[in-house]
Structures are given as structure tokens and as C-alpha cells.
């Protein structure tokens, strides 16, 4: 696997992407500098903690279908990462999360008020870069941000009229995760002058692979015995957060699942119960159903790429679908 986490990358494309990711990191760090030391410190907290940088990478991959040499692609990559980081600060406050990316969360270290304001600061920094990219980019950010907020409200509300809990969850995932990854692909095409039809295809792909990525994390949270998803296995169980696997169990009408459904209906505070529940879920049909749905989304993502121009960038996106699935193996 390449340093970018995608298997089988064309060597020339990989070298170009690695070089551009260095430029992304440099701009990301330089752009959050300011005159107020505390804000600089809190903003750098999650930047320095690392992360997959999936969204910037997707911007750069989509840019290959236009003129990838344009600096606007680097700026757009930083825009989406700043936006993503800002949402993480806010999410951690709402979830009362103690850790993020393996380090103490900002809300736990500096308090909720500072964490919220740091997220707001990053949104402001993202907007400053957007101003250089033009009104179309600003409109895309506005519509994406709207979906991010709607997704969070829908998750908080816990239901959507007319939808099953699983359908509601998939809609939340599309808004909370899929929307920004879709925007990442669209930005890359938009700012580099890619063909409009190619841009539309990449946008649809971005949303599909974004949902696939989140569903993969759901499976990993149960199936993994390591911290490969960036969090301790069973975190969602401890927080009482419904995910793909647990929702399949909660929808079950099998009397044998009654005790497991009862356990999953609330946060699990006993670590022994967390451990036994993980074992039960790993052996449950819900895991098979979750993997099947995940593979279906990945296949839909691959199909969307069929009309894209042939080349190393298209092959990289196809490999990205495989990479997402392989994370759960």
C-alpha cells in the first residue's frame, strides 16, 4: 500500500499527490496562525494530531481531471480539511468526547466554550480561503454546511418521520459525512476546470464513498480488536450511539435477540458488558448484513466511475473503493 493509503497507485501520480499533500499541510498550518496565542494553540491541537486527510486527498484526485497544477486545488484541499476539523471540535462538545485522534479532546483540555469558539475560528479561516476561490465555491460551502447542520440535528432528534431507524441513520450519514466528501470531490473538479459532467460524476462518487467510509467505520468499531479506526473498539457502544451493526440488531424480531436489544438500548458503562457485547455482535447475523450493505455501497461507488476518462486518477478512485472495504477485513 502507498503512503497515501491507496493500493496500486501509479508511481507518477503517487509522487505528484505526495508532493501536493506536503503543500496542503504547509498551507493548513500557516493559515491558522494568528495574533491570539490561545486560538493558535487550540486550532493546531487537532491539526498536529494527524488524521486520514481523506478529504484533501479526494480534492487532489478529482483535480487530476482538470488542471492539477492550479494552486486553487491546494487551497480547496485546505478548505475542506479546515471545515472537517471545525466540525470535530463541535462534535466533541456535543458528544462530551474525552479523546479525539488519540489525544485529549479540546473540550476536555480547555473546556466547551474554547472548543466551540475554536471550531468557529476554523470555519472563519476556511471562509477566508473560499473568498479567493470565487462565488461558486462559496455557494458550495454554504449548501454543504447546511447539510452538515441538518445531519447533526437529525442525529440529535433521533428519528425522521416516515423512515425506519436504519433509513434515518443512512440519511444522517449522507448529510454528516457524505456531504463534505462529495464537496471535496466537487471542489477538486471545479477549481481546476474539469468537464461539468465529470464534475457531477465525481460529486456523486464523493457522496457514495463518503457513506461507504462511515459504514466501514461502524463495522470496524465492532469487528476490530485494535484502534485502526482512530478510536477504541466499542466506543459507540459506550456512548450509546446507534450504528449500522447495532441498528440491524435493534430491528430484529428474533426472541433470542431480546437481551441484546435491551443492552443496546442505552450506553454501556460496564467494561465487562462492553467486551461481551462486542463478542456477541461479532458473531451475530447483523455483522453479515452490515458487511453486505457496505459492499453494496462500495460497488455503487465503483459503478459511478465507469464514465470517467480512463487514466491513473480513475484507477486510483477505483482502488480507493477497495481500500475502504479492505479496512474492515
SVG drawing of the C-alpha trace seen along z (x, -y; Angstrom):
<svg xmlns="http://www.w3.org/2000/svg" viewBox="-44 -40 51 57">
<polyline fill="none" stroke="black" stroke-width="0.4" points="0.0,0.0 1.2,-3.5 2.0,-6.2 -1.4,-7.7 -3.2,-4.5 -4.4,-3.5 -3.1,-0.3 -1.7,-0.1 -1.2,-3.8 0.5,-4.8 4.1,-5.9 4.0,-9.2 0.6,-10.1 1.6,-9.0 4.7,-11.2 2.6,-14.2 0.0,-13.6 2.6,-13.2 4.2,-16.5 0.8,-18.3 -0.1,-16.8 3.0,-18.4 1.9,-21.8 -1.6,-21.2 0.0,-20.5 2.1,-23.6 -0.8,-25.9 -3.0,-24.3 -0.6,-25.1 0.3,-28.5 -3.3,-29.5 -4.3,-29.0 -1.6,-31.3 -2.9,-34.4 -2.4,-37.2 -4.1,-35.3 -1.8,-32.6 -4.5,-30.5 -6.5,-30.2 -3.4,-29.2 -2.7,-26.6 -6.2,-25.2 -6.5,-25.2 -3.2,-23.4 -4.3,-20.8 -6.2,-18.5 -4.1,-19.5 -1.0,-18.2 -2.9,-15.0 -2.9,-14.0 -5.8,-12.0 -6.5,-10.3 -6.7,-13.5 -9.2,-11.7 -11.0,-14.9 -7.9,-16.8 -6.7,-13.7 -10.0,-13.4 -9.8,-17.1 -6.4,-16.4 -7.5,-13.2 -10.5,-15.0 -8.2,-17.8 -6.4,-15.3 -9.5,-15.5 -8.8,-19.2 -5.5,-21.2 -4.0,-19.8 -1.2,-22.3 -3.6,-25.1 -2.9,-26.4 -6.6,-26.6 -6.6,-22.8 -4.3,-23.2 -6.5,-25.9 -9.6,-23.9 -8.0,-20.9 -7.3,-23.1 -10.8,-24.5 -12.4,-21.0 -9.9,-19.9 -10.5,-23.1 -14.2,-22.6 -13.9,-19.0 -11.7,-19.9 -14.2,-22.6 -17.0,-20.1 -14.9,-17.7 -14.4,-20.4 -18.2,-21.0 -19.0,-17.2 -16.7,-16.5 -18.6,-19.1 -22.0,-17.6 -20.7,-14.1 -18.7,-15.0 -15.8,-13.1 -12.7,-12.7 -10.4,-11.8 -10.0,-12.7 -7.4,-11.1 -5.7,-9.6 -5.2,-12.8 -7.2,-14.6 -10.1,-16.4 -10.1,-20.2 -13.3,-20.4 -11.7,-18.1 -8.5,-20.1 -9.7,-23.7 -13.5,-23.4 -16.6,-23.5 -16.5,-27.3 -13.0,-27.3 -13.7,-24.2 -16.8,-25.8 -15.0,-29.0 -12.0,-27.2 -14.4,-25.4 -15.9,-28.8 -12.4,-30.2 -11.6,-27.4 -14.8,-28.0 -13.8,-31.6 -10.3,-30.6 -12.0,-28.3 -14.2,-31.1 -11.2,-33.4 -9.7,-30.9 -13.0,-30.4 -13.2,-34.1 -10.2,-33.5 -11.9,-30.6 -14.9,-32.6 -18.7,-32.7 -19.4,-29.2 -17.1,-27.7 -18.7,-29.9 -22.2,-28.6 -20.9,-25.0 -19.6,-25.6 -22.9,-27.1 -25.0,-24.2 -22.6,-21.7 -22.6,-23.4 -26.4,-23.4 -26.4,-19.6 -23.8,-19.2 -26.1,-21.0 -29.2,-19.2 -27.4,-15.9 -26.4,-16.8 -29.9,-18.0 -31.4,-14.8 -29.0,-12.7 -29.8,-14.6 -33.5,-14.3 -33.2,-10.6 -35.9,-10.0 -37.3,-11.2 -41.0,-10.9 -41.8,-8.1 -38.3,-6.5 -37.2,-3.4 -34.4,-3.9 -32.0,-2.4 -33.2,-4.6 -33.0,-7.6 -29.4,-6.6 -28.3,-6.3 -29.8,-9.8 -27.8,-11.2 -24.6,-9.6 -25.2,-11.0 -25.6,-14.5 -23.0,-14.4 -20.3,-12.5 -21.2,-12.1 -21.9,-15.8 -18.4,-17.1 -16.7,-14.3 -18.9,-15.0 -18.0,-18.6 -14.3,-17.7 -14.5,-15.9 -16.6,-18.7 -14.1,-21.3 -11.2,-19.5 -13.0,-19.3 -14.5,-22.8 -11.4,-24.8 -9.2,-23.0 -11.7,-23.4 -12.8,-19.8 -15.6,-19.0 -19.0,-19.7 -20.3,-16.2 -17.1,-14.8 -17.6,-17.2 -21.1,-15.9 -19.9,-12.3 -17.2,-13.0 -19.6,-14.7 -21.9,-11.6 -19.0,-9.4 -17.8,-11.5 -21.1,-11.2 -21.3,-7.4 -17.7,-6.7 -18.3,-9.0 -21.2,-7.0 -19.3,-3.8 -16.4,-5.1 -18.6,-5.8 -20.3,-2.4 -16.9,-0.8 -16.0,-2.7 -19.2,-1.3 -18.1,2.3 -14.6,1.7 -15.8,0.3 -17.3,3.7 -15.1,6.1 -11.6,4.7 -9.5,5.6 -7.2,2.6 -7.6,-1.2 -7.3,-1.2 -10.4,-3.4 -8.8,-6.1 -10.9,-5.1 -11.1,-2.3 -13.3,0.6 -16.8,0.4 -16.7,-3.4 -20.1,-3.7 -21.5,-1.1 -20.1,-3.1 -21.7,-6.2 -25.0,-4.6 -24.6,-5.8 -26.7,-3.7 -24.6,-2.5 -25.2,-0.1 -24.5,3.1 -26.5,2.3 -29.4,1.0 -29.7,4.3 -29.9,6.0 -32.4,3.4 -34.6,4.1 -34.5,7.9 -37.8,9.5 -36.0,12.7 -36.8,13.5 -33.2,14.7 -32.1,11.1 -34.3,9.7 -31.5,9.5 -29.0,8.0 -31.6,5.4 -32.1,4.4 -28.3,4.0 -28.0,1.9 -30.9,-0.4 -28.7,-2.6 -25.0,-3.5 -23.0,-0.6 -20.9,-1.7 -19.7,1.7 -16.5,2.6 -17.2,6.3 -20.5,5.9 -18.9,3.9 -16.5,6.8 -19.2,9.5 -21.4,7.4 -18.6,7.0 -18.2,10.7 -22.0,11.3 -22.2,8.7 -19.2,10.1 -21.0,13.5 -24.4,12.0 -26.1,12.0 -26.1,8.2 -22.4,8.2 -23.0,10.2 -25.8,7.8 -23.7,4.8 -20.8,6.1 -23.2,6.9 -24.7,3.4 -21.2,1.9 -20.1,3.9 -23.2,2.8 -22.4,-0.8 -18.8,-0.3 -20.0,1.4 -22.4,-1.5 -19.4,-3.9 -17.3,-1.9 -20.2,-1.9 -20.3,-5.7 -16.7,-5.9 -17.5,-4.0 -18.0,-7.1 -14.9,-8.9 -11.9,-9.3 -9.5,-6.4 -6.2,-7.0 -4.3,-6.8 -6.7,-9.0 -9.7,-6.9 -7.8,-3.7 -6.9,-5.4 -10.5,-6.1 -11.4,-2.5 -8.7,-1.4 -10.0,-3.7 -13.3,-1.8 -11.3,1.4 -9.3,-0.2 -12.4,-1.2 -13.7,2.4 -10.3,3.9 -10.2,1.8 -13.0,4.0 -11.5,7.3"/>
</svg>
